[in-house]
Amino acid sequence: MPTPIELVIFDCDGVLLDSERLAVRIDAQVCAAVGWPLSEAEIVERFVGRSHAHMSAELQAHASVPLEPGWEEAFQHLYDEAFAAELTPVDGVVEALAQLARAGVRDCVASSSGHGRLRRTLGQTGLLARFQGRVFSAEDVAHGKPAPDLFLHAAATTGVAPGACLVVEDSTYGVAAARAAGMRSLGFHGGLTPAHRLTGPGTRTFDDMRELPALVAAAGELPLP
């Protein structure tokens, strides 16, 4: 029997905001600067969907130059400038969110980004007020994606059982976290992650945010992972 979806949990970067392309471009510069050159494809595979703390720890472990405390501050302006100049919502997502709101669908954000960055980026793109009071970060839990902690925290805080939640994600680690949480998911491959890396139990993939309202309406028919 179909299970009604009571809560849609949105990832932020790459789902609501077209930020992954910008971040990965700068990430490649940072990796090269610390002596661990990675291609953008390698960065996507290693880091997209993971927390900033995880990436920072990996860079410190692999860097071929000494990294003093606070080393990341020297690169922050690169991200800030790129986001200030180029950051936009994902194509079609604003209209899709409006349709979901008109249909009375409850939603929230659960992102690997920190709260400070989420306030800046969602605020810059006009989406912060849309999710006010319903923004969860990897900073809120002990373990980030692909662990289920963040999604379970979002569900518990909003009072919805995991089996009645639907996660919208664009990363391998994100859909893995949704499955570990016992939640259905929609894998968006209109960005950097190809569809084959998102497929799996309880997940339906799509590449156009204009499809989202219809996919949410039909998501209760997906089997639980």
C-alpha positions as YAML, in Angstrom:
chain: A
units: angstrom
residues:
- id: 1
  name: MET
  ca: [0.00, 0.00, 0.00]
- id: 2
  name: PRO
  ca: [1.27, 3.52, -0.78]
- id: 3
  name: THR
  ca: [2.50, 5.46, 2.24]
- id: 4
  name: PRO
  ca: [1.55, 9.16, 2.31]
- id: 5
  name: ILE
  ca: [4.54, 11.50, 2.34]
- id: 6
  name: GLU
  ca: [4.26, 13.84, 5.34]
- id: 7
  name: LEU
  ca: [7.60, 15.64, 5.07]
- id: 8
  name: VAL
  ca: [9.94, 16.47, 2.18]
- id: 9
  name: ILE
  ca: [13.55, 16.95, 3.31]
- id: 10
  name: PHE
  ca: [15.63, 19.00, 0.88]
- id: 11
  name: ASP
  ca: [19.36, 18.97, 0.61]
- id: 12
  name: CYS
  ca: [20.57, 22.51, -0.12]
- id: 13
  name: ASP
  ca: [23.66, 22.64, -2.34]
- id: 14
  name: GLY
  ca: [22.90, 21.22, -5.75]
- id: 15
  name: VAL
  ca: [19.20, 20.76, -4.97]
- id: 16
  name: LEU
  ca: [17.92, 24.18, -3.93]
- id: 17
  name: LEU
  ca: [20.98, 26.20, -4.91]
- id: 18
  name: ASP
  ca: [23.17, 25.78, -7.99]
- id: 19
  name: SER
  ca: [26.23, 26.06, -5.78]
- id: 20
  name: GLU
  ca: [28.06, 22.78, -6.31]
- id: 21
  name: ARG
  ca: [29.55, 23.88, -9.65]
- id: 22
  name: LEU
  ca: [30.95, 27.01, -8.04]
- id: 23
  name: ALA
  ca: [32.25, 25.25, -4.93]
- id: 24
  name: VAL
  ca: [33.92, 22.42, -6.84]
- id: 25
  name: ARG
  ca: [35.68, 24.91, -9.11]
- id: 26
  name: ILE
  ca: [37.17, 26.66, -6.07]
- id: 27
  name: ASP
  ca: [37.81, 23.35, -4.29]
- id: 28
  name: ALA
  ca: [40.09, 22.37, -7.18]
- id: 29
  name: GLN
  ca: [42.11, 25.56, -6.70]
- id: 30
  name: VAL
  ca: [42.40, 24.93, -2.95]
- id: 31
  name: CYS
  ca: [43.48, 21.32, -3.43]
- id: 32
  name: ALA
  ca: [46.18, 22.38, -5.88]
- id: 33
  name: ALA
  ca: [47.38, 25.12, -3.55]
- id: 34
  name: VAL
  ca: [47.90, 22.69, -0.64]
- id: 35
  name: GLY
  ca: [49.72, 20.20, -2.83]
- id: 36
  name: TRP
  ca: [46.98, 17.62, -3.38]
- id: 37
  name: PRO
  ca: [45.79, 18.31, -6.93]
- id: 38
  name: LEU
  ca: [42.44, 16.69, -7.73]
- id: 39
  name: SER
  ca: [40.30, 16.96, -10.83]
- id: 40
  name: GLU
  ca: [36.79, 18.32, -10.50]
- id: 41
  name: ALA
  ca: [35.46, 14.80, -11.17]
- id: 42
  name: GLU
  ca: [37.55, 13.44, -8.29]
- id: 43
  name: ILE
  ca: [36.30, 16.21, -6.01]
- id: 44
  name: VAL
  ca: [32.69, 15.37, -6.88]
- id: 45
  name: GLU
  ca: [33.29, 11.71, -6.10]
- id: 46
  name: ARG
  ca: [35.14, 12.35, -2.84]
- id: 47
  name: PHE
  ca: [33.42, 15.36, -1.34]
- id: 48
  name: VAL
  ca: [30.09, 16.41, -2.84]
- id: 49
  name: GLY
  ca: [27.49, 15.70, -0.17]
- id: 50
  name: ARG
  ca: [30.01, 15.46, 2.67]
- id: 51
  name: SER
  ca: [30.52, 18.03, 5.41]
- id: 52
  name: HIS
  ca: [33.08, 20.81, 5.33]
- id: 53
  name: ALA
  ca: [34.75, 19.23, 8.36]
- id: 54
  name: HIS
  ca: [35.24, 15.98, 6.45]
- id: 55
  name: MET
  ca: [36.80, 17.71, 3.45]
- id: 56
  name: SER
  ca: [39.03, 19.83, 5.66]
- id: 57
  name: ALA
  ca: [40.29, 16.75, 7.50]
- id: 58
  name: GLU
  ca: [41.03, 14.99, 4.20]
- id: 59
  name: LEU
  ca: [42.95, 17.98, 2.89]
- id: 60
  name: GLN
  ca: [45.02, 18.16, 6.04]
- id: 61
  name: ALA
  ca: [45.77, 14.44, 5.79]
- id: 62
  name: HIS
  ca: [46.90, 14.61, 2.14]
- id: 63
  name: ALA
  ca: [48.44, 18.08, 1.84]
- id: 64
  name: SER
  ca: [52.11, 18.17, 0.83]
- id: 65
  name: VAL
  ca: [52.63, 21.60, 2.42]
- id: 66
  name: PRO
  ca: [52.30, 22.45, 6.14]
- id: 67
  name: LEU
  ca: [48.81, 23.65, 7.09]
- id: 68
  name: GLU
  ca: [48.76, 25.86, 10.15]
- id: 69
  name: PRO
  ca: [45.63, 26.38, 12.28]
- id: 70
  name: GLY
  ca: [43.23, 28.67, 10.42]
- id: 71
  name: TRP
  ca: [44.77, 27.85, 7.03]
- id: 72
  name: GLU
  ca: [41.36, 27.80, 5.35]
- id: 73
  name: GLU
  ca: [40.79, 31.50, 6.00]
- id: 74
  name: ALA
  ca: [43.19, 32.39, 3.20]
- id: 75
  name: PHE
  ca: [40.86, 30.75, 0.67]
- id: 76
  name: GLN
  ca: [37.46, 31.80, 2.00]
- id: 77
  name: HIS
  ca: [37.36, 34.95, -0.12]
- id: 78
  name: LEU
  ca: [37.44, 32.81, -3.28]
- id: 79
  name: TYR
  ca: [34.21, 31.08, -2.30]
- id: 80
  name: ASP
  ca: [32.63, 34.31, -1.08]
- id: 81
  name: GLU
  ca: [33.40, 36.15, -4.32]
- id: 82
  name: ALA
  ca: [32.18, 33.33, -6.56]
- id: 83
  name: PHE
  ca: [28.96, 32.92, -4.62]
- id: 84
  name: ALA
  ca: [28.29, 36.65, -4.44]
- id: 85
  name: ALA
  ca: [28.69, 36.98, -8.20]
- id: 86
  name: GLU
  ca: [27.19, 33.76, -9.53]
- id: 87
  name: LEU
  ca: [24.99, 31.92, -7.03]
- id: 88
  name: THR
  ca: [21.39, 31.26, -8.13]
- id: 89
  name: PRO
  ca: [18.64, 28.79, -7.22]
- id: 90
  name: VAL
  ca: [18.59, 25.58, -9.23]
- id: 91
  name: ASP
  ca: [16.61, 26.11, -12.41]
- id: 92
  name: GLY
  ca: [12.92, 25.46, -11.82]
- id: 93
  name: VAL
  ca: [13.13, 24.89, -8.06]
- id: 94
  name: VAL
  ca: [11.49, 28.16, -6.97]
- id: 95
  name: GLU
  ca: [8.40, 27.38, -9.02]
- id: 96
  name: ALA
  ca: [8.39, 23.78, -7.78]
- id: 97
  name: LEU
  ca: [8.58, 24.93, -4.16]
- id: 98
  name: ALA
  ca: [5.64, 27.27, -4.75]
- id: 99
  name: GLN
  ca: [3.56, 24.41, -6.13]
- id: 100
  name: LEU
  ca: [4.42, 22.20, -3.16]
- id: 101
  name: ALA
  ca: [3.47, 24.99, -0.75]
- id: 102
  name: ARG
  ca: [0.11, 25.45, -2.47]
- id: 103
  name: ALA
  ca: [-0.47, 21.70, -2.10]
- id: 104
  name: GLY
  ca: [0.20, 21.97, 1.64]
- id: 105
  name: VAL
  ca: [3.35, 19.83, 1.59]
- id: 106
  name: ARG
  ca: [5.51, 20.16, 4.73]
- id: 107
  name: ASP
  ca: [9.21, 20.55, 4.10]
- id: 108
  name: CYS
  ca: [12.59, 21.42, 5.58]
- id: 109
  name: VAL
  ca: [16.28, 21.66, 4.66]
- id: 110
  name: ALA
  ca: [18.93, 19.20, 5.88]
- id: 111
  name: SER
  ca: [22.37, 20.09, 4.56]
- id: 112
  name: SER
  ca: [26.00, 19.17, 5.06]
- id: 113
  name: SER
  ca: [26.80, 22.90, 5.02]
- id: 114
  name: GLY
  ca: [27.16, 24.82, 8.26]
- id: 115
  name: HIS
  ca: [24.43, 27.10, 9.57]
- id: 116
  name: GLY
  ca: [26.45, 30.23, 8.80]
- id: 117
  name: ARG
  ca: [26.85, 29.34, 5.16]
- id: 118
  name: LEU
  ca: [23.22, 28.25, 4.90]
- id: 119
  name: ARG
  ca: [22.03, 31.60, 6.24]
- id: 120
  name: ARG
  ca: [24.22, 33.43, 3.72]
- id: 121
  name: THR
  ca: [23.42, 31.37, 0.64]
- id: 122
  name: LEU
  ca: [19.72, 30.81, 1.26]
- id: 123
  name: GLY
  ca: [19.44, 34.47, 2.23]
- id: 124
  name: GLN
  ca: [21.24, 35.67, -0.88]
- id: 125
  name: THR
  ca: [18.91, 33.69, -3.13]
- id: 126
  name: GLY
  ca: [15.71, 34.66, -1.31]
- id: 127
  name: LEU
  ca: [14.99, 31.19, 0.08]
- id: 128
  name: LEU
  ca: [15.89, 31.65, 3.74]
- id: 129
  name: ALA
  ca: [12.49, 33.02, 4.74]
- id: 130
  name: ARG
  ca: [10.84, 30.14, 2.86]
- id: 131
  name: PHE
  ca: [12.48, 27.63, 5.23]
- id: 132
  name: GLN
  ca: [12.76, 29.80, 8.34]
- id: 133
  name: GLY
  ca: [13.00, 27.65, 11.46]
- id: 134
  name: ARG
  ca: [13.26, 24.45, 9.41]
- id: 135
  name: VAL
  ca: [16.94, 24.44, 8.42]
- id: 136
  name: PHE
  ca: [19.10, 21.60, 9.78]
- id: 137
  name: SER
  ca: [22.86, 21.28, 9.39]
- id: 138
  name: ALA
  ca: [25.50, 18.60, 9.79]
- id: 139
  name: GLU
  ca: [26.69, 20.80, 12.67]
- id: 140
  name: ASP
  ca: [23.61, 19.61, 14.58]
- id: 141
  name: VAL
  ca: [24.58, 15.93, 14.69]
- id: 142
  name: ALA
  ca: [27.54, 13.72, 15.54]
- id: 143
  name: HIS
  ca: [27.91, 12.16, 12.12]
- id: 144
  name: GLY
  ca: [27.21, 13.73, 8.73]
- id: 145
  name: LYS
  ca: [26.10, 12.06, 5.52]
- id: 146
  name: PRO
  ca: [26.28, 9.18, 4.55]
- id: 147
  name: ALA
  ca: [25.29, 8.44, 8.16]
- id: 148
  name: PRO
  ca: [21.52, 8.81, 8.71]
- id: 149
  name: ASP
  ca: [21.88, 11.12, 11.72]
- id: 150
  name: LEU
  ca: [20.99, 14.41, 10.02]
- id: 151
  name: PHE
  ca: [17.85, 13.13, 8.30]
- id: 152
  name: LEU
  ca: [16.69, 11.34, 11.44]
- id: 153
  name: HIS
  ca: [17.28, 14.54, 13.42]
- id: 154
  name: ALA
  ca: [15.18, 16.54, 10.94]
- id: 155
  name: ALA
  ca: [12.38, 13.96, 11.10]
- id: 156
  name: ALA
  ca: [12.40, 13.75, 14.89]
- id: 157
  name: THR
  ca: [12.42, 17.53, 15.30]
- id: 158
  name: THR
  ca: [9.42, 17.90, 13.00]
- id: 159
  name: GLY
  ca: [7.61, 14.92, 14.51]
- id: 160
  name: VAL
  ca: [7.43, 12.77, 11.39]
- id: 161
  name: ALA
  ca: [8.29, 9.07, 11.21]
- id: 162
  name: PRO
  ca: [11.21, 8.24, 8.87]
- id: 163
  name: GLY
  ca: [9.00, 6.06, 6.69]
- id: 164
  name: ALA
  ca: [6.77, 9.06, 5.95]
- id: 165
  name: CYS
  ca: [9.70, 11.26, 4.85]
- id: 166
  name: LEU
  ca: [10.96, 11.88, 1.33]
- id: 167
  name: VAL
  ca: [14.51, 13.15, 0.82]
- id: 168
  name: VAL
  ca: [15.53, 15.16, -2.25]
- id: 169
  name: GLU
  ca: [19.26, 14.77, -2.84]
- id: 170
  name: ASP
  ca: [21.89, 15.21, -5.54]
- id: 171
  name: SER
  ca: [24.83, 13.27, -4.09]
- id: 172
  name: THR
  ca: [25.82, 9.66, -3.60]
- id: 173
  name: TYR
  ca: [26.38, 10.29, 0.10]
- id: 174
  name: GLY
  ca: [23.00, 11.99, 0.43]
- id: 175
  name: VAL
  ca: [20.93, 9.17, -1.04]
- id: 176
  name: ALA
  ca: [22.96, 6.69, 1.00]
- id: 177
  name: ALA
  ca: [22.06, 8.63, 4.15]
- id: 178
  name: ALA
  ca: [18.38, 8.62, 3.18]
- id: 179
  name: ARG
  ca: [18.43, 4.84, 2.70]
- id: 180
  name: ALA
  ca: [20.24, 4.36, 6.02]
- id: 181
  name: ALA
  ca: [17.50, 6.44, 7.65]
- id: 182
  name: GLY
  ca: [14.77, 4.25, 6.15]
- id: 183
  name: MET
  ca: [13.48, 7.09, 3.95]
- id: 184
  name: ARG
  ca: [12.44, 7.20, 0.32]
- id: 185
  name: SER
  ca: [14.42, 9.58, -1.87]
- id: 186
  name: LEU
  ca: [14.48, 11.45, -5.15]
- id: 187
  name: GLY
  ca: [17.93, 11.65, -6.72]
- id: 188
  name: PHE
  ca: [18.46, 14.81, -8.77]
- id: 189
  name: HIS
  ca: [21.02, 14.31, -11.54]
- id: 190
  name: GLY
  ca: [20.62, 17.66, -13.23]
- id: 191
  name: GLY
  ca: [23.87, 18.84, -11.63]
- id: 192
  name: LEU
  ca: [27.26, 17.18, -11.15]
- id: 193
  name: THR
  ca: [26.40, 13.65, -10.04]
- id: 194
  name: PRO
  ca: [25.36, 11.22, -12.81]
- id: 195
  name: ALA
  ca: [22.14, 9.24, -12.47]
- id: 196
  name: HIS
  ca: [23.85, 5.86, -12.08]
- id: 197
  name: ARG
  ca: [25.53, 7.01, -8.86]
- id: 198
  name: LEU
  ca: [22.15, 7.90, -7.33]
- id: 199
  name: THR
  ca: [20.10, 4.84, -8.21]
- id: 200
  name: GLY
  ca: [19.28, 2.30, -5.53]
- id: 201
  name: PRO
  ca: [16.55, 0.97, -3.25]
- id: 202
  name: GLY
  ca: [13.75, 3.43, -2.54]
- id: 203
  name: THR
  ca: [15.17, 6.06, -4.91]
- id: 204
  name: ARG
  ca: [13.75, 7.53, -8.11]
- id: 205
  name: THR
  ca: [16.03, 9.73, -10.20]
- id: 206
  name: PHE
  ca: [15.13, 12.85, -12.19]
- id: 207
  name: ASP
  ca: [16.91, 15.72, -13.92]
- id: 208
  name: ASP
  ca: [14.39, 18.58, -14.10]
- id: 209
  name: MET
  ca: [13.08, 20.37, -11.02]
- id: 210
  name: ARG
  ca: [9.86, 21.12, -12.85]
- id: 211
  name: GLU
  ca: [9.05, 17.43, -12.39]
- id: 212
  name: LEU
  ca: [9.37, 17.66, -8.62]
- id: 213
  name: PRO
  ca: [5.74, 18.32, -7.58]
- id: 214
  name: ALA
  ca: [4.47, 15.32, -9.55]
- id: 215
  name: LEU
  ca: [7.28, 13.13, -8.24]
- id: 216
  name: VAL
  ca: [6.53, 14.13, -4.64]
- id: 217
  name: ALA
  ca: [2.84, 13.33, -5.17]
- id: 218
  name: ALA
  ca: [3.72, 9.86, -6.44]
- id: 219
  name: ALA
  ca: [6.58, 9.14, -4.02]
- id: 220
  name: GLY
  ca: [4.42, 7.20, -1.57]
- id: 221
  name: GLU
  ca: [4.34, 4.40, -4.11]
- id: 222
  name: LEU
  ca: [8.10, 3.91, -3.91]
- id: 223
  name: PRO
  ca: [9.14, 0.92, -1.80]
- id: 224
  name: LEU
  ca: [10.96, 1.76, 1.40]
- id: 225
  name: PRO
  ca: [14.69, 1.09, 1.12]
...
